[in-house]
């Protein structure tokens, strides 16, 4: 199965498909790419047991169980795209219920969110050996859109903490699963 480590050949795959939903075999690590027709904000979503951000020797933010979000704003991203991404992530059911199925969102799981601006996600390594950041939004507009994204994440009462915009940060995480998703919308204003 593309995107899953340790997958056996297709003809011997012990994973199941039920109603179009893919259930990987035990011990398989998967990274899923969620695409929405039309936006370009990129967010790496990681379910964590704990995560923190430091700048130099200063601890800036820390959370216990919840989500670590690494987000990049690209040129042309609209406010509505940021709102839609925040709503999708708030409602994403990637926490286990009592039966062990991913059936709870971050609120239902009692978690919080650590959102970190990471412009390098807007970079391209398609050509040459040095990344190109031509698609990254200008810092002032990117900051305003990132702050809108954070406000939308928190709009339903979820505790949301952040790193520091345009600072060199040390991000520490303890992945839970690991469970990692990439939100990449493609809607432009």
Backbone bond lengths (Angstrom), bond angles and torsions (degrees), N, CA, C in turn:
res aa  C-N    CA-C-N  psi(-1)  N-CA   C-N-CA  omega(-1)  CA-C   N-CA-C  phi
1 X - - - 1.460 - - 1.515 108.43 -
2 X 1.326 120.53 121.64 1.454 121.81 179.76 1.520 110.87 -59.03
3 X 1.330 116.54 138.58 1.442 121.49 178.61 1.522 113.95 91.65
4 X 1.330 117.30 -5.64 1.464 120.04 -179.10 1.518 109.88 -116.97
5 X 1.328 116.17 130.38 1.459 120.75 176.33 1.515 108.76 -80.46
6 X 1.298 115.75 148.46 1.455 121.49 175.58 1.512 113.06 72.68
7 X 1.327 119.55 16.01 1.465 120.17 -179.61 1.510 110.19 -75.57
8 X 1.313 117.20 138.11 1.460 120.37 174.79 1.523 109.58 -75.31
9 X 1.324 116.22 172.44 1.463 119.94 177.16 1.519 109.40 -58.98
10 X 1.334 116.72 151.40 1.459 121.75 -176.98 1.518 113.47 -52.70
11 X 1.327 116.77 -40.71 1.461 118.98 -175.65 1.528 112.47 -73.67
12 X 1.353 118.80 -13.36 1.449 119.91 177.83 1.529 111.77 -116.56
13 X 1.327 116.69 17.68 1.458 121.05 -174.73 1.518 112.83 -66.54
14 X 1.347 116.87 119.21 1.453 119.75 178.34 1.528 112.94 -85.66
15 X 1.358 117.40 1.21 1.448 118.34 177.92 1.530 109.66 -71.34
16 X 1.334 115.91 165.98 1.457 120.44 -177.48 1.513 110.17 -120.71
17 X 1.298 115.57 152.54 1.458 122.31 170.03 1.518 106.75 -122.01
18 X 1.326 115.59 122.42 1.455 120.83 179.26 1.516 107.39 -125.50
19 X 1.317 116.61 118.22 1.461 120.16 179.79 1.510 113.29 56.11
20 X 1.322 117.84 35.35 1.457 121.93 179.52 1.525 113.76 82.40
21 X 1.345 118.46 -0.30 1.459 122.41 178.96 1.517 108.59 -96.39
22 X 1.333 116.14 132.74 1.456 122.52 -178.98 1.523 109.75 -91.29
23 X 1.323 117.12 126.66 1.463 123.62 174.95 1.528 107.07 -115.59
24 X 1.366 118.10 106.61 1.463 119.48 -178.77 1.519 111.42 -70.00
25 X 1.331 114.92 159.62 1.463 119.13 178.29 1.518 109.61 -69.62
26 X 1.293 117.07 158.95 1.466 122.33 179.84 1.523 110.03 -58.66
27 X 1.311 117.08 141.40 1.457 121.90 178.38 1.524 113.58 85.64
28 X 1.322 117.91 -1.99 1.455 121.37 179.81 1.515 109.25 -87.51
29 X 1.326 117.39 134.33 1.454 122.80 176.52 1.517 107.06 -104.39
30 X 1.334 116.57 125.62 1.456 120.71 -176.65 1.522 110.85 -123.52
31 X 1.324 116.07 144.26 1.451 123.01 168.66 1.516 105.69 -120.54
32 X 1.329 116.02 123.73 1.452 121.32 -177.09 1.515 109.21 -106.01
33 X 1.322 117.92 141.70 1.449 122.94 176.24 1.518 107.62 -107.22
34 X 1.341 115.97 115.31 1.458 120.82 178.66 1.518 107.63 -93.47
35 X 1.309 118.73 125.04 1.458 121.93 177.51 1.512 109.52 -120.67
36 X 1.308 114.95 134.59 1.451 120.73 175.05 1.511 105.09 -114.50
37 X 1.311 116.54 133.33 1.453 118.68 179.23 1.511 109.20 -60.11
38 X 1.181 115.32 129.97 1.433 128.36 174.93 1.561 114.93 68.17
39 X 1.620 138.10 84.28 1.523 147.08 150.80 1.513 110.27 -174.51
40 X 1.269 117.71 165.70 1.452 116.47 -171.41 1.519 115.00 -133.11
41 X 1.321 118.07 3.67 1.453 119.27 173.07 1.527 107.68 -59.54
42 X 1.326 116.49 141.53 1.464 120.72 179.49 1.521 108.67 -119.51
43 X 1.332 116.03 132.90 1.456 120.76 179.18 1.524 109.00 -137.99
44 X 1.328 116.29 124.89 1.453 121.53 170.52 1.523 105.54 -90.77
45 X 1.321 116.28 125.47 1.464 123.23 -175.79 1.523 107.45 -112.78
46 X 1.328 116.63 120.33 1.460 120.51 -179.88 1.527 109.57 -124.87
47 X 1.333 115.46 126.69 1.465 120.09 173.52 1.528 106.52 -77.76
48 X 1.335 116.00 127.16 1.462 120.10 -174.10 1.523 112.23 -127.80
49 X 1.315 114.86 154.72 1.469 120.91 169.40 1.520 109.27 -83.67
50 X 1.339 114.68 -32.97 1.464 121.52 175.14 1.522 107.60 -163.35
51 X 1.336 114.99 155.24 1.466 121.04 177.73 1.522 108.18 -155.24
52 X 1.321 115.18 151.94 1.467 119.81 178.06 1.519 110.05 -149.54
53 X 1.327 114.59 161.33 1.459 122.60 176.78 1.514 108.25 -131.28
54 X 1.320 115.66 131.45 1.457 121.87 176.24 1.519 109.10 -124.25
55 X 1.318 114.90 149.99 1.464 122.31 171.08 1.519 105.35 -121.77
56 X 1.317 115.95 114.94 1.463 119.54 -172.97 1.517 108.45 62.99
57 X 1.320 116.86 -128.72 1.463 121.55 178.64 1.527 112.57 -94.57
58 X 1.331 117.24 2.93 1.469 121.40 -176.59 1.525 111.27 -95.05
59 X 1.339 116.24 124.82 1.456 121.34 172.64 1.525 107.11 -76.05
60 X 1.329 116.98 117.42 1.459 122.08 -176.17 1.525 110.91 -89.46
61 X 1.325 117.42 -46.35 1.465 122.43 -178.04 1.515 109.63 -152.50
62 X 1.333 114.82 151.87 1.460 120.26 176.15 1.525 108.75 -151.81
63 X 1.338 116.12 146.43 1.461 121.85 175.39 1.524 108.70 -133.39
64 X 1.327 114.92 160.60 1.460 121.39 169.96 1.519 107.51 -90.10
65 X 1.327 118.29 -138.14 1.468 120.57 -178.95 1.531 111.66 -59.72
66 X 1.325 115.45 140.59 1.459 120.21 179.26 1.505 111.73 159.24
67 X 1.338 115.17 -140.94 1.460 121.85 -176.62 1.522 110.86 -123.68
68 X 1.313 115.67 136.84 1.458 122.11 167.36 1.515 105.65 -103.67
69 X 1.331 116.45 125.69 1.461 121.71 178.83 1.521 109.06 -116.37
70 X 1.333 116.45 125.69 1.460 122.62 172.27 1.517 105.44 -107.67
71 X 1.336 117.80 115.77 1.466 121.23 -170.03 1.522 112.10 -123.23
72 X 1.340 115.46 140.68 1.467 122.28 176.06 1.520 109.31 -126.76
73 X 1.314 115.72 135.32 1.461 122.00 176.30 1.518 107.24 -102.48
74 X 1.337 115.98 129.29 1.460 120.40 179.44 1.523 110.84 -106.45
75 X 1.325 115.47 160.83 1.458 121.29 178.38 1.522 109.53 -54.98
76 X 1.329 115.36 134.38 1.456 120.45 177.66 1.514 114.39 89.89
77 X 1.334 118.49 -7.52 1.463 119.68 177.57 1.530 108.99 -63.93
78 X 1.315 115.66 138.93 1.465 121.77 -176.93 1.524 110.44 -104.54
79 X 1.322 116.03 162.05 1.461 121.06 177.87 1.524 111.05 -57.87
80 X 1.330 116.91 -40.75 1.465 119.48 -178.46 1.528 111.27 -63.63
81 X 1.311 117.32 -33.66 1.466 121.53 177.17 1.526 109.67 -61.73
82 X 1.331 117.19 -41.81 1.462 121.34 179.82 1.527 110.22 -66.24
83 X 1.332 116.39 -41.47 1.472 120.45 177.72 1.523 111.01 -62.79
84 X 1.331 115.96 -44.55 1.471 120.58 -179.42 1.525 111.42 -63.68
85 X 1.330 116.83 -41.62 1.468 120.55 179.38 1.525 110.09 -64.04
86 X 1.330 117.29 -43.11 1.466 120.96 179.85 1.527 110.84 -62.86
87 X 1.320 117.01 -43.63 1.473 120.85 179.35 1.524 110.34 -62.74
88 X 1.318 116.82 -45.89 1.461 121.16 179.85 1.535 110.43 -58.43
89 X 1.324 116.36 -46.90 1.462 121.03 -176.76 1.532 110.34 -68.27
90 X 1.337 117.88 -42.15 1.474 120.95 177.62 1.519 111.76 -57.07
91 X 1.333 115.91 -37.88 1.464 121.30 -173.55 1.530 113.52 -96.15
92 X 1.320 117.52 -0.36 1.460 121.82 -177.51 1.521 110.17 -67.73
93 X 1.316 116.35 121.12 1.470 121.58 -176.07 1.530 109.29 -91.06
94 X 1.337 115.08 87.83 1.467 119.95 -177.97 1.520 112.64 -123.90
95 X 1.337 116.43 13.13 1.459 121.58 175.97 1.517 108.50 -107.18
96 X 1.322 115.68 143.04 1.465 121.09 -175.36 1.519 112.16 -72.16
97 X 1.332 114.12 141.68 1.465 120.23 171.69 1.524 108.25 -89.77
98 X 1.330 116.87 -171.19 1.467 120.61 -178.43 1.522 112.85 -64.00
99 X 1.336 116.62 -22.73 1.468 120.72 179.12 1.529 111.75 -89.60
100 X 1.338 117.48 -0.12 1.457 120.56 179.40 1.517 114.61 85.52
101 X 1.326 117.69 8.43 1.472 120.98 179.10 1.520 109.98 -95.38
102 X 1.316 115.88 146.92 1.461 120.42 175.63 1.524 107.39 -69.03
103 X 1.328 115.59 99.22 1.455 119.50 -172.50 1.523 112.42 -141.97
104 X 1.340 118.54 3.29 1.458 122.10 -178.67 1.525 109.85 -122.20
105 X 1.338 114.94 143.53 1.465 118.73 173.42 1.527 108.45 -88.65
106 X 1.312 117.19 178.85 1.468 121.42 -175.00 1.528 111.88 -61.89
107 X 1.318 117.97 -36.16 1.461 121.03 177.96 1.518 111.35 -66.33
108 X 1.323 116.37 -48.37 1.463 121.51 179.96 1.531 111.50 -61.95
109 X 1.312 116.67 -29.13 1.468 121.55 179.81 1.530 111.74 -84.62
110 X 1.343 116.88 -4.96 1.461 120.27 -179.06 1.509 113.16 72.71
111 X 1.330 116.86 25.10 1.460 121.29 -176.86 1.514 113.47 -95.08
112 X 1.305 115.29 176.22 1.456 122.74 175.07 1.520 108.54 -128.82
113 X 1.323 115.82 178.18 1.467 121.56 -175.65 1.523 109.93 -126.64
114 X 1.319 115.52 135.74 1.459 122.22 169.50 1.521 106.13 -113.02
115 X 1.333 116.52 111.39 1.466 122.44 -177.91 1.529 109.12 -104.64
116 X 1.326 115.80 125.91 1.459 122.03 -176.91 1.521 109.04 -124.84
117 X 1.313 116.41 125.67 1.455 121.26 175.96 1.527 108.24 -73.13
118 X 1.339 116.47 127.56 1.469 120.48 -178.63 1.530 108.75 -138.36
119 X 1.328 115.58 89.00 1.457 120.11 -175.06 1.522 112.79 -63.06
120 X 1.326 119.24 -21.45 1.467 120.01 -178.46 1.523 112.01 -64.14
121 X 1.340 118.22 -19.53 1.467 120.11 174.66 1.527 111.48 -64.29
122 X 1.325 116.84 -22.81 1.466 121.21 177.85 1.529 111.04 -84.69
123 X 1.311 116.84 -2.41 1.459 120.74 -179.12 1.515 112.60 -77.27
124 X 1.321 114.65 162.60 1.460 121.52 177.83 1.524 108.47 -126.72
125 X 1.332 115.53 135.67 1.460 120.79 175.14 1.526 110.01 -115.82
126 X 1.330 115.53 22.88 1.464 121.27 -176.34 1.533 112.36 -66.71
127 X 1.328 117.62 -32.57 1.460 120.38 -176.87 1.513 110.48 -125.63
128 X 1.301 115.62 141.41 1.458 121.07 175.64 1.515 112.87 68.30
129 X 1.335 114.63 -164.44 1.461 120.36 -177.12 1.519 112.50 -110.25
130 X 1.311 117.16 -8.60 1.455 121.18 -179.93 1.523 108.82 -109.27
131 X 1.339 118.01 133.15 1.468 119.85 -179.90 1.524 111.68 -63.27
132 X 1.303 115.21 148.30 1.462 122.36 173.90 1.521 107.41 -107.09
133 X 1.328 116.08 134.31 1.461 120.68 179.16 1.522 111.01 -114.23
134 X 1.338 116.30 27.82 1.458 121.66 -178.68 1.526 112.43 -60.20
135 X 1.327 118.04 -28.40 1.465 120.81 -177.88 1.528 113.29 -85.13
136 X 1.325 118.35 -10.25 1.462 120.92 -179.72 1.523 109.78 -70.22
137 X 1.322 115.62 137.78 1.470 121.00 178.96 1.526 109.96 -67.90
138 X 1.336 116.58 154.04 1.465 122.07 176.29 1.526 108.82 -59.23
139 X 1.336 118.36 142.51 1.470 121.32 -172.21 1.534 115.82 -52.85
140 X 1.323 118.93 -43.82 1.466 120.30 -176.63 1.527 111.22 -64.74
141 X 1.318 116.68 -45.35 1.469 120.33 179.55 1.528 110.24 -70.51
142 X 1.319 117.33 -38.96 1.466 120.93 178.48 1.526 110.04 -61.20
143 X 1.334 117.41 -41.59 1.464 120.66 179.33 1.519 110.94 -63.02
144 X 1.332 116.71 -44.52 1.467 120.45 179.90 1.530 111.02 -62.47
145 X 1.325 117.51 -42.08 1.467 120.62 179.45 1.526 111.38 -70.35
146 X 1.324 117.78 -37.43 1.457 120.73 176.99 1.531 110.23 -64.39
147 X 1.330 117.08 -41.77 1.468 120.73 177.91 1.525 111.02 -63.88
148 X 1.328 117.74 -36.72 1.458 121.28 174.81 1.530 110.28 -63.56
149 X 1.317 116.46 -44.25 1.467 122.59 177.46 1.529 110.23 -56.67
150 X 1.325 117.55 -46.98 1.468 122.54 -179.91 1.528 110.49 -63.73
151 X 1.343 116.90 -43.49 1.467 120.79 178.90 1.526 110.56 -61.99
152 X 1.320 117.30 -40.50 1.469 120.92 178.59 1.522 111.18 -67.28
153 X 1.326 117.33 -38.01 1.463 119.89 176.40 1.526 110.33 -59.83
154 X 1.335 116.38 -40.65 1.465 122.26 -175.87 1.522 113.14 -84.05
155 X 1.306 118.76 -6.89 1.470 122.24 -171.53 1.524 114.64 -62.85
156 X 1.320 117.98 -18.18 1.463 119.97 179.01 1.531 111.84 -105.73
157 X 1.323 116.86 12.96 1.452 120.80 175.39 1.516 115.40 98.20
158 X 1.316 118.21 1.24 1.462 121.05 177.37 1.524 108.47 -68.59
159 X 1.329 117.00 136.10 1.457 120.07 174.35 1.525 108.32 -70.94
160 X 1.336 116.41 122.22 1.465 121.52 179.82 1.521 108.29 -124.95
161 X 1.318 115.38 125.11 1.456 121.97 175.57 1.524 108.00 -114.89
162 X 1.320 116.16 161.71 1.467 120.10 -176.80 1.517 110.98 -135.42
163 X 1.329 113.22 167.32 1.454 120.65 169.15 1.521 107.58 -86.48
164 X 1.320 117.38 -153.79 1.458 122.08 176.64 1.511 109.03 -117.52
165 X 1.304 115.12 125.77 1.457 121.72 -177.92 1.527 110.12 -63.29
166 X 1.343 116.11 133.98 1.466 124.83 177.00 1.528 113.67 63.34
167 X 1.302 117.32 27.99 1.466 122.04 176.02 1.516 108.60 -114.58
168 X 1.329 116.61 152.37 1.456 121.70 172.10 1.523 106.28 -77.66
169 X 1.328 116.44 115.93 1.465 121.04 -173.78 1.520 110.82 -116.64
170 X 1.310 114.78 152.35 1.458 122.80 170.29 1.529 105.40 -106.82
171 X 1.327 116.10 116.21 1.461 121.27 -179.58 1.525 107.58 -105.91
172 X 1.318 116.24 121.21 1.464 121.87 178.69 1.519 108.39 -111.39
173 X 1.339 115.77 133.12 1.458 118.94 -179.91 1.518 110.48 -137.96
174 X 1.305 113.77 152.38 1.450 121.24 167.09 1.520 104.68 -121.21
175 X 1.332 115.07 100.27 1.458 121.40 -177.70 1.516 110.49 -63.15
176 X 1.313 115.86 146.27 1.454 122.10 176.67 1.514 107.86 -112.91
177 X 1.305 117.43 103.80 1.468 122.42 179.96 1.520 111.55 134.20
178 X 1.292 119.75 -77.14 1.459 129.12 -0.83 1.522 112.20 -71.85
179 X 1.321 114.30 143.31 1.465 121.98 174.86 1.522 106.00 -123.03
180 X 1.324 116.63 114.85 1.465 122.54 -177.87 1.517 109.43 -136.29
181 X 1.339 115.39 132.42 1.466 121.57 176.97 1.520 108.34 -128.46
182 X 1.321 116.65 155.45 1.457 121.72 174.51 1.527 107.44 -121.64
183 X 1.333 115.23 119.23 1.468 121.17 175.14 1.517 106.38 -95.17
184 X 1.305 115.99 121.86 1.460 120.83 177.80 1.512 107.24 -137.66
185 X 1.329 115.03 100.29 1.447 117.96 179.50 1.526 108.63 -89.00
186 X 1.288 117.02 168.05 1.473 119.85 -176.64 1.521 112.22 -135.39
187 X 1.321 117.62 28.01 1.471 123.09 -177.79 1.520 109.67 -93.78
188 X 1.272 118.29 127.03 1.469 122.78 178.82 1.505 109.73 -112.14
189 X 1.348 115.70 152.78 1.476 119.59 178.20 1.515 109.68 -78.41
